[in-house]
Amino acid sequence: MTNVIMRKIIQVFSKIKCQNGMTLIEIIVVVTIISIMSMVAVPKISGIFSNKRENVAIFTGIIARTFDDSFLHERINYLVIHLYNGGDRAGKNFLKSDDDVFRRSNGLSIVNLKDGIFIDNNRKIFSHKAFNDSFKIEEVLLGSGENIQNGNIMIPFYPQGFSDNAIIHLIANDDEKISIRIFKHLKEPKVFPGYIVFENNF
């Protein structure tokens, strides 16, 4: 479809070279073709950017709500970060869970420990969130110095109003690197362009 449109534009402009000017019909054709191309291209481009912003907002919003829920309901919530590259780290071979929580990939879950089993938080706003391939959770840096690139990472949020330090590295739209930094004593995480590490930022 796009190739056909481009050929039409080339034909119109090659005619213009041979003549002194454009007829009214030729101008209408060119304007129509450009309008059609912009209607096809612009939504795709804006969709890419809005999708990235929306996913970052969802990601940071879940973290902030997890902090609030732990504090207000006096319970430990575990933010489970399912990396794009799955695996068994903190997974099914190590911890018991219902509904295959630790088999998930490229998403976020909020779980609680009940009778030795990790179960999904029963609040609707904490339903498991899976991201598509245009928004990949690549790795997590923990305050302890670990750099984890596959499996599941659990970050506890305590009722006393703190969590663990962590930096999450994401890739949006195949090449845009983003970091989300969780601060131990802060509710709101911060978003940084590029990949940051603990040493050169904090």
Residue pairs with C-beta under 8 A, 6 or more apart in sequence:
2 37
2 40
5 33
5 36
5 37
8 29
8 33
9 30
9 33
12 26
12 29
12 30
12 33
13 30
15 26
16 22
16 26
22 30
48 134
48 173
51 134
51 135
52 134
52 135
52 172
52 173
52 176
52 178
55 131
55 135
55 172
56 170
56 172
56 178
56 180
56 191
58 129
59 108
59 168
59 170
59 180
60 180
60 188
60 189
60 191
62 79
62 108
62 110
62 126
62 129
63 79
63 180
63 182
63 188
63 189
64 187
64 188
64 189
65 125
65 126
66 77
66 79
66 110
66 126
66 157
66 163
67 157
67 161
67 163
67 187
68 187
69 75
69 77
69 110
69 121
69 123
69 126
69 157
70 76
70 77
70 157
70 158
70 159
70 161
71 159
71 160
71 161
73 159
74 159
75 112
75 159
76 112
76 113
76 156
76 157
76 158
76 159
77 110
77 111
77 112
77 121
77 126
77 156
77 157
78 110
78 111
78 112
78 113
78 118
78 154
78 155
78 156
78 157
79 108
79 109
79 110
79 154
79 155
79 156
79 157
79 163
80 90
80 101
80 102
80 104
80 108
80 109
80 110
80 111
80 152
80 153
80 154
81 108
81 137
81 140
81 152
81 153
81 154
81 155
81 168
82 104
82 105
82 106
82 107
82 108
82 109
82 130
82 137
82 152
83 105
83 106
83 137
83 138
83 139
83 140
83 148
83 149
83 150
83 151
83 152
83 153
84 105
84 106
84 136
84 137
84 138
85 105
85 149
85 150
85 151
86 103
86 104
86 105
86 150
86 151
87 150
87 151
87 152
88 94
88 102
88 151
89 148
89 150
89 151
89 152
89 153
90 102
90 151
90 152
90 153
90 154
91 102
91 103
91 151
91 152
92 100
92 102
92 103
95 102
95 118
96 116
96 117
96 118
97 111
97 117
97 118
97 119
98 117
98 118
98 119
98 120
99 119
99 120
101 109
101 111
101 118
101 119
101 120
101 128
102 118
102 152
104 128
104 130
104 152
106 130
106 131
106 132
106 133
106 135
106 136
106 137
107 128
107 129
107 130
107 131
107 137
108 128
108 129
109 120
109 126
109 128
109 129
110 120
110 121
110 123
110 126
111 118
111 119
111 120
111 121
111 154
112 118
112 119
112 121
120 126
120 127
120 128
131 137
134 172
134 173
134 174
135 170
135 171
135 172
136 170
136 171
136 172
137 168
137 169
137 170
138 149
138 169
138 170
138 171
139 147
139 148
139 149
139 168
139 169
140 147
140 148
140 153
140 166
140 167
140 168
140 169
141 147
141 148
141 166
141 167
141 168
141 169
141 197
141 198
142 148
142 153
142 164
142 165
142 166
143 164
143 165
143 166
143 184
143 198
153 166
155 163
155 164
155 166
155 182
156 163
156 164
157 163
161 185
162 184
162 185
163 182
163 184
164 182
164 184
165 182
165 183
165 184
165 198
166 181
166 182
167 179
167 180
167 181
167 182
167 196
167 197
167 198
168 179
168 180
168 181
168 182
169 177
169 178
169 179
169 195
170 177
170 178
170 179
170 180
171 177
171 178
172 178
177 193
177 194
177 195
178 191
178 192
178 193
178 194
179 191
179 192
179 193
179 194
179 195
179 196
180 189
180 190
180 191
180 192
181 189
181 190
181 191
181 192
181 196
181 201
181 202
182 189
183 189
183 190
192 201
